[in-house]
Amino acid sequence: MRNPTSPNQTPSQHNSTIAISPFVGNRTRSRLPTHRIHPATNAQRENPLSNQLNQSWNRTVSGQSPYRSLANSPLVQKTNPSIITASLTTPHQKNTGTIPTNLNANPNSSLLASLSKGNVFGSTISSSLRKVSIQPNSNIPETNTKDENMSNEINKATTTTLTTNTTIVSPEIDLSELTSIERLRLWRHDALMQHMYRTAEYIGNKIYTITEDPNDAFWLAQVYYNNNEFIRAIDLLTKDNLESLNIICRYLMGLCLFKLQRYDDALDVVDELNPFSDSKQDSDPTIAPDGGIKVESSLCYLRGLIFAAQNNLKKAKTAFKEAVLVDVKNYEAFESLISKNLISPEEEWDLLLSLDFSTLGDNEEMIRYLYTLNVSKYIHQDVSKTAKQSLSDEYGLSNNIDILRYQIETLYSQCKFSECLEACEKALDGDEYNPTILPTYISCLYEQNGKNKLFLLSHNLAEKFPKSAITWFSVATYYMAIEDVPKARKYFSKASILDPSFSAAWLGFAHTYGLEGEHDQALSAYATAARFFPGIHVPNLFLGMEYMATNTLSLAEEYFTLAYDTCRYDPLLLNEMGVMYFKKNELEKSKRYLKKALEAVRNSSGTSTIVISIQMNLAHTYRKLGEYERAIKCFKLVLEEAGKDAEVYCALGFLYLKTKRLGKAIDYLHESLALKPSNTSAQELLLHALELNASIVLDENHPLVMNAELYSNNEDKLIQKKRGNISSTEAASMSKKMKMNGDMRRLSPDEDGDEEMDIE
Amino acid sequence: MDEESQLKLIQDIRRNLRRASQDLSKWKLYKSAKWAAEALCGMGPPSTATLEPVDESPLRNRASKGKNMEEERKKKSLSEDEHDLYLLASSLFDCKEFDRCTYFLKDVTNPCLMFLKLYSQFLSWDKKTQESLESVLTTGKLSKNSSNNNGMSVTGIGEDTMSERRREKQSHGVVTMEDGHQSSIAIILMELNSYLDDVLGTNEKKEESQDRLGLGLLYYLKGILLQNDNNKSQAMGAFLKSLSYYSFNWSCWVELLDCVTRADESMLLLTHINDKFTLISDHKEDYDYDTQNIVQYNVMTKFFKLAISQDLNGNIDELMEIIEALLVIFPNFAYIKAQNALVNYHYMDYVNSENLFEQVVKMDPYRLDDLDTYSNILYVMQKHSKLAYLAQFVAQIDKFRSETCCIMANYYSARQEHEKSIMYFRRALTLNKKCTSAWTLMGHEFVELKNSHAAIECYRRAVDINVRDFKAWYGLGQAYEVLDMHLYSLYYFQKACTLKPLDRRMWQALGTCYTKIGNKTEAIKCFERAIQLSGNADQDTTLMYNLAKLYDQLNDAANCKQYMIRCVNMEAQMDGQQTDETIKARLWLARWESKNGNYEIAYNYAASITNGTAAEVEEARFIAKNCQKLM
């Protein structure tokens, strides 16, 4: 921690970025229960919150605040906005005085030292501090910051600016002591924050011309970057060789080149290997424990992005991993690893365990839990469940989008589509076009055959985000749902061109070929997908399925094993493996895999199709193994869950035939044929069963005879009674009856004799 | 049972029926409510006898009634919110806006409201699938009608309806609402099961079933859903459970009856009800014990026994006993009379049955239930004018009842207007797709029109709905016999025979089938059994001759001769009238005797042949001449 009272030490950049960013308020609001609050802070906090607002204000302004040192520490900043605001004014005052002197004193000496990130940001402090310092005056931040919790960067920026505009606090105190250059810098920064890039450029340019300070050059480059003028930014940065001097400049340079898609140049700038990998500790002492994301990490991330863009996925993966290992705060790197499917589920968990969350201080636990929710849903479900539980219980995040997303993805991976749909709709209620939820939602709608909703959603998306891959994925899915395969393929390919790392679109594209039975194209599409997304097993799985469809079982087995190596918990995969071994006639193996598959979906919902097909396959396996009773049981379960199916009835008929229960066999075969009259195997089986039925000897054990015996217990009584009745009725009716019976001979199906009367 | 307890019993029945009618109509089980109310009013006037206990009983009754009301209010335990919700849901239900009703009830916890929600969900699903069935019926009608005009494309129709049927069956699975929400029986059932598990789990702790009615209703629904899935045994369990919670739900008994497919099952079920079935009562209410909560006295079990024995040919003595016993309590209840008529109908006592039906119509002229059976009787008895009157009469009451349509169809059939008849049957089925007799009778009509494939299709539908319909099985057997597919027809006759093992025709048909297949020994067994069951000489000659011929083919001359002689002897019972079979038998005997040298006997046989075909008479003359020569 720095000593803010020392005039020579400029506050590090981290301090300032925190001050700039509205996160300050947010972090305070996160209400960590484990928060250790300094007693002094406590007291201090109460002060401004209670009636003594002015008092504290005055006191801090005077620069005599005993809490100053405390207040400047990042911890306190995080705990209480009012303190920051109150106390930060002091360093501000000091800084405004010190920075220029500092810079002016040795503008050329120790350029590297002064050009640390801290200095680069140095000039911004004034303006940013002012923004924050305003907060206690109005009570807005108390509530505002809370609401801001979930808002994105842009929103945050605007809220800050809003507060700036609404309440302007005695700026003359500050401004009066500023040098003219400082004022210009303030101006430039305000303009930048408010996205008025022309203004920022205009002023920044003037500042740079006046001072020729590399700091100002960097800031100008920053302005150019924000204005999408990448080439100008590069020119500026290269002119003074800034990029070779300072790591953050290099980062910016690399970013610009990346945006220009000059990947090789960008790679040159950021280096192919992490230069800091071995000398982490002395890389930059000012990258303090309090702070933002380490630039090295960002550099690594950029490197990863470049590699990914160059389709060098292995290197990209290492780079991303490095990035997140260097600084756990680099969520983007972490997310890229997972969402681009670069690593397998197990690797994900290993990575998670190797991450060092300790730099996060009080947030350690929460962030760890949050990251836990991101990794694969196939394994360690209990861990992620507890993570989710404590996140929603202790941190009040139960309605946060990431928790919801976790729930949704869990439900989806368990094939509970209807619940998943509901959860998606709930999540999208708050954030209609959330890109992390939409793909799952779209897939869910497809699973549930929600064509109508897909249609509306696709139209909405196409109107609002015509350049997003998700939009075209949605459109393609709609066409899949209405079974217009060529169109679906067109849009899937569009989606995958827009975002090559969008695995769902790639797979959809491959599926369209599979659906049309174009095996070769499907195979190549799946193979490409398998190359692009080494972290998911699905492409390999489908490759295996394609090979199985062409009866190339050995190749299928190979691919299945590949898929199995990446993810051994997917019931679909296990099921396919079971089927494959069934086809290879390795029944015991098949049984084992199918049982595994059943276990994997055990807590999945009953109606999901996957359970049914697993059950069915298992039943067939049992049938082949000769375990007829078990097979029958399985088939019955299938019937209960899936409803009527001709094949199942046929199989049941066969099994009953095998187990010598002829009546049932015939019944089931009938049922089968009723559903599907063209089923030749059922026809043959039925004929066979009927022949058997005809050849059964009518002795005491024949069910018919037994049944008749059962009745004939009452027989005598009955007949007597009947005859008695008849005799009691008139002779006329008797004769009629006789006549009727006469008719019976011909066709009569029943006693009514109905129509037969008319034949006469 | 002494008089006092008898009175008490009647009081209890009265009170229970009253409450059932209210409860059930509140929760939209209109049919059961109607039945309960009918029964209540059929009980005759409350006894005014001024016995000591009677004086007391109304008081007691009133007191318990007050308590009852209070308890009921407690039990229903609809909070104010829930009650308001109920009002909304109830009116939506009445307006048949089932999806809306489900939507508004989506978060309820009260068992009764839960029932209403799931019930409306089920009905909505049912409505949607019913619509698809209707389309089948209408399109089927078009194709069939057109083909009736040109009898050529017979097979085409069979396939046509087959595919339609398949389509319909497939659609039975899942109804997708186009917005991703699916509803199917399985989904409703899953929700119901999890809810029941929850409720029972918590209830056991409380050791009190707080809501007998609600649970009863929920189990009833579960049974219906399971039955729709063709899961009869589980459905039966659910119905029994429902009845043990709430026995006065008549529809539930009826559904339970529908689960029974064979006579032996019915016996098992009855013994189960007698021995193991218990009615769960409110333990907390210690007010004078309700006789209706004890199985022996429960009047509903009696009604069920009546219904099940009527439907599955139980012992007629027992049946009559039950009917008489029930008539004592419910002297004016049309249902019992109708059941009585049906019993007689099933024992082919058409005259009695007709009389009884007439009484029913007099007693309750606008009651349409079971009148389609009445029309069947009139049709069989060829009372066409009466049938016409009945058709006119019911058409005035309500044209849009399946019973009405069946009666009209019978009427048109009697007038030989088979197309019209088929149309009316189809209409009946649109109104009530579970009307098996309509399917069967429609099958008969198609047989009339010589359209076997369509007939088969109809019969199949009938047995799909009601496996116990032996007429449909028999019809199937005959239709396949016409198509020369004897293996199939044998199986269907076997089915019919299982249902009616004491019917001669079944065994005879079986025997014929076995003969055609070539399995002579079994054929002989069947014919012998048929002879045992037969009471009609006219038919017996055929049987005997068939038997004799079979023995002849098996070269069992002794038995053959014996049956030939028996066949000829049957003439005596028919006032000496000769039938085709007796003539053939005589001829055979004549041939046999002449071969064995008994010329005198042979001559007698041959000479006695007076009727018959020209060839037969010719041969008889030839034998007679020969014998005369050799004598």
Contacts between the chains, C-beta under 8 A, distances in Angstrom:
chain1	res1	chain2	res2	distance
A	418	B	180	7.9
A	418	B	181	7.3
A	418	B	182	6.6
A	418	B	187	7.4
A	421	B	180	5.3
A	421	B	181	7.7
A	444	B	180	7.2
A	445	B	180	5.0
A	448	B	176	7.3
A	448	B	180	4.0
A	448	B	181	7.3
A	448	B	182	6.0
A	449	B	176	4.6
A	449	B	178	7.8
A	449	B	180	7.0
A	449	B	182	7.3
A	450	B	176	7.6
A	450	B	178	6.8
A	450	B	179	5.2
A	450	B	180	2.6
A	450	B	181	7.5
A	451	B	178	5.9
A	452	B	178	4.2
A	452	B	179	5.2
A	453	B	178	7.9
A	453	B	179	4.9
A	453	B	180	5.5
A	605	B	190	7.4
A	606	B	186	6.8
A	606	B	190	5.9
A	607	B	184	7.3
A	607	B	186	4.9
A	607	B	187	6.2
A	607	B	190	7.0
A	640	B	229	6.8
A	640	B	231	6.4
A	641	B	186	6.4
A	642	B	173	7.7
A	643	B	172	6.5
A	643	B	173	4.6
A	643	B	184	7.6
A	643	B	185	7.8
A	643	B	186	7.3
A	643	B	229	7.2
A	644	B	169	5.9
A	644	B	170	7.8
A	644	B	172	6.9
A	644	B	173	7.6
A	666	B	491	5.9
A	674	B	165	6.9
A	674	B	166	7.5
A	674	B	169	7.4
A	674	B	460	6.8
A	674	B	464	7.6
A	675	B	166	5.8
A	675	B	169	5.8
A	675	B	170	7.6
A	676	B	166	6.7
A	677	B	159	7.4
A	677	B	162	5.2
A	677	B	163	7.9
A	677	B	166	7.4
A	687	B	487	6.8
A	690	B	487	3.8
A	690	B	488	6.4
A	690	B	490	7.1
A	690	B	491	5.6
A	691	B	487	6.2
A	693	B	487	7.5
A	693	B	490	6.9
A	693	B	491	5.9
A	693	B	494	7.3
A	694	B	487	5.9
A	694	B	490	5.6
A	694	B	514	7.2
A	694	B	517	5.1
A	694	B	519	5.8
A	694	B	522	7.9
A	695	B	519	6.7
A	697	B	521	7.7
A	697	B	522	7.0
A	698	B	521	7.9
A	698	B	522	4.6
A	698	B	525	4.5
A	698	B	526	7.0
A	703	B	498	7.2
A	704	B	494	6.0
A	704	B	497	5.7
A	704	B	498	6.3
A	704	B	501	7.2
A	704	B	510	7.9
A	707	B	262	7.9
A	707	B	263	7.6
A	707	B	264	7.2
A	707	B	497	8.0
A	707	B	498	5.3
A	707	B	501	5.1
A	708	B	497	7.8
A	708	B	501	3.7
A	708	B	502	7.2
A	708	B	529	7.1
A	710	B	263	7.2
A	710	B	264	6.0
A	710	B	501	7.6
A	711	B	263	7.0
A	711	B	313	7.8
A	711	B	501	4.8
A	711	B	502	5.3
A	712	B	501	7.7
A	712	B	502	7.0
A	714	B	315	5.1
A	715	B	502	6.3
A	717	B	315	7.3
A	717	B	317	6.9
A	718	B	315	7.3
A	718	B	316	6.4
A	718	B	502	7.0
A	719	B	535	7.2
A	721	B	316	5.3
A	721	B	317	7.0
A	722	B	316	7.9
A	722	B	347	5.9
A	722	B	348	7.8
A	722	B	349	7.8
A	723	B	535	6.8
A	725	B	347	7.0
A	725	B	349	5.2
A	725	B	352	7.2
A	726	B	349	7.2
A	729	B	349	7.2
A	729	B	351	5.0
A	729	B	352	7.1
A	730	B	351	7.4
A	733	B	350	7.1
A	733	B	351	4.6
A	736	B	381	6.7
A	736	B	382	7.9
A	737	B	348	7.6
A	737	B	350	7.8
A	738	B	536	7.2
A	738	B	538	6.7
A	740	B	380	6.7
A	741	B	536	5.6
A	741	B	538	6.7
A	741	B	539	6.4
A	742	B	538	6.2
A	744	B	505	6.4
A	744	B	539	7.8
A	745	B	539	7.2
A	745	B	542	7.2
A	747	B	447	6.5
A	747	B	478	6.3
A	748	B	505	7.6
A	749	B	440	7.8
A	749	B	443	7.8
A	749	B	444	6.3
A	749	B	447	7.6
A	749	B	471	5.4
A	749	B	474	4.7
A	749	B	475	4.1
A	749	B	478	5.8
A	750	B	440	7.7
A	750	B	470	7.9
A	750	B	471	3.9
A	750	B	474	6.6
A	750	B	475	7.8
A	751	B	348	5.2
A	751	B	380	7.1
A	752	B	376	5.0
A	752	B	377	7.9
A	752	B	379	6.5
A	752	B	380	4.6
A	752	B	471	8.0
A	753	B	380	5.4
A	754	B	376	7.3
A	754	B	379	6.0
A	754	B	380	6.8
A	754	B	410	7.8
A	754	B	413	6.8
A	754	B	441	6.7
A	754	B	444	5.3
A	755	B	413	6.0
A	755	B	418	7.8
A	755	B	444	5.2
A	755	B	445	6.7
A	755	B	447	7.2
A	755	B	448	4.7
A	757	B	379	7.6
A	757	B	380	7.4
A	757	B	382	6.1
A	757	B	414	7.9
A	758	B	413	7.7
A	758	B	414	7.5
A	758	B	416	5.6
A	758	B	448	7.4
